[in-house]
Amino acid sequence: MEHFKLKLWVCISEQFDGKVIVEKIIESATGKKPEILQMDLLQSELRKHIDGRKYLLIMDDVWNEDHEKWVNLKRLLMGGAKGSRILITTRHQRVAETFDTISSYALGQLDDQSAWLLFKNMAFRGEKSEKNSKI
């Protein structure tokens, strides 16, 4: 991960709005919500942050299957340096296919022990598990 100059994380969810997605990407890059309202200016602002830079963009929880909408967004993201990557998480195989991905990887369900370990690590951040054994 250290070889990416810019790491971006954007939650997409069910509603697809290209302007909102661009705003979220800019906010992820800068740490603040853009004050720009016009889409053409937002696009220019986005390019300022990604053009020529090697970035990793994670678009989380994507639901929209409309290929044309994604093609338009993908065009905006093509200015990054060689080696830039876009990782998409989705619940739907058709969404993954919409993106013309190199390959998709279907995650299986966690077993109970792995789920509990993940929960403890996230909830207690390294505290001793004996303290929290009543959960």
N, C-alpha and C positions, 0 to 999 in steps of 0.2 A: 504493500500500500504506500510505502514511502516514496516510491518512484513516480507517483502522481502528484503533480504540483497543486492540483485543485481537486478536492473531494466534495462532492455534492450529494445531498440526500433529499428527495422530494417525494412526499406522499401524494399519489394521484387520486385514488379511490374511484367511485362510480361516475361522478360528473367529469366530463371532459370539456375543458375550456382552455384553449391554447394560450390565451392571454394570462389566465391565472397560473398555468403551468410555467410560463416564462417568468412571471413575477416570483414564483416560488423558487425557481432555479437561481435567479438573481439574488433573492434573499438568502439562499443557502450559500452563495458565493461571497456575499458581503456581510452577512449577519444583520442586515436591516431591510425592511420592506421598501421596495422602490416607490418613490413619490410620482413617478412618471405614469401617465394615464393612457397615452396613445400607443397602440401596438407597434407601429413602426419605430418609435423611439425606444420602446422596451426591447425590441429586437436588436437595435444598435447597442444598447446597454449590455445585453447578453453577450453579443459578439466581443465587446471590450474585455469581458472577463474570460472568455474561453478561446478566442482566436490565438493560435500559436502556442497554447498551453496544453500540456498533457493532463487530461482530467479523467476522473472516474465519476460518473453520474449514476446514482442508484434511483430508479423510479419505482417506488414501492406501491404495491396493492393496485395494480392497473387492471381495469375492468373493460375499457372501451375496445371494441373490435373493429372500428372504422378505419380501414387501411389508409384512406386518403388523408384523414386528420393526422395520422402518425407520420405520413410521408412529409407533410408540411412542417411538422415539428422537427423531424429528423434533418431536414435541410438546414434548419437553423443551427443544429448542433454539429455540423460537419467541419467547422473551422478549427477544431482542436488539433493539437500536434499529433503526429504519428504515435500510435500506441494508446490513444484515448479510448475509453471503453464506456459503454452504457449497459448497465445491468438492470433487468426488469424482473420484478416479482409479480406474480399473478396467481390467481386461483384457477384460471381457465386456460386450457391448452390452446384454444383458438386464438386467444390474445397473443400468446407466444408466437404462434404461426403468422399472425398479422405483421409482426415486426421483421419478418425475413431474417430471423436470427441465425447465427452460425449453428448453434445447437441449444436445445433446451434441456433442463435437468429437472426431473420430477422428484420432489422431496417426499419421502415416506413419512408416516406418522411416527412420532417419538414413542418409545416404550415408556412404561411408568417410571422406571429408575432414571432414565435420561431426562424425562420431563421434570421430575422432582429436582434433580441436580441443577438443571437450567434455572428452575424457579428459585432455588436457594441462592445460586450465584447472583441472580439479578435482584432478588428481594433483599438479601442480607449483605451483599457486597463484602464477602470475605469474613464476616463475623463467624464465630464458632457455632457450629450447628447444634451443639448441646444446649445452648441458650434458647434455641427456637424449636426444641424437639416436640413441644406440645402441639405444634401446627400439624 
